[in-house]
Amino acid sequence: MTPNLLNHFNEKGRARMVDVTDKDITTREAIARGEIWMAQETLDLLSQGKMTKGDVLAVAQVAGIMGVKETSRLIPMCHPLIIGSVNIEFKIDHVNHKIDIECRVKINGQTGVEMEALTGVSIAALTIYDMCKAVDKNMVINNIRLIRKTGGKSGIYQREED
């Protein structure tokens, strides 16, 4: 990787927040996905609404949205952003006993929202784990990745395998 791409460091090699003040305000969107694998029995309890802590996916959805909004407080070099929209969706996969999580974040701003989308997926998955751990401590959060991003100087990124 060339040094000019490592823009979170100043000329002395110390951490810095990237200066985005001269960047154009554009519509930017990022989509991230991840999954949480669990025992079939756990997935059945969750999908039937029988978890003792309540509606797991409803709580995980709100938690994921909150995570998006708090990203700059969690990731040191992320800029605080005014988020335009967040949508988190879950797909229950009974065959593979997992839940696929997708987070879509959109903004009109000077910097991208990839970290916000990735954080949204992560926090949603961690919330599912937290709410189900009493019955299944073997759950695995896996494969959190950026799927697509649009806007800004670098244009469109599309992950090839998804």
Helices and strands as residue ranges (DSSP letters): G 3-5, E 26-37, H 40-47, H 56-69, H 71-74, E 85-93, E 98-109, H 114-132, E 140-150, E 157-158
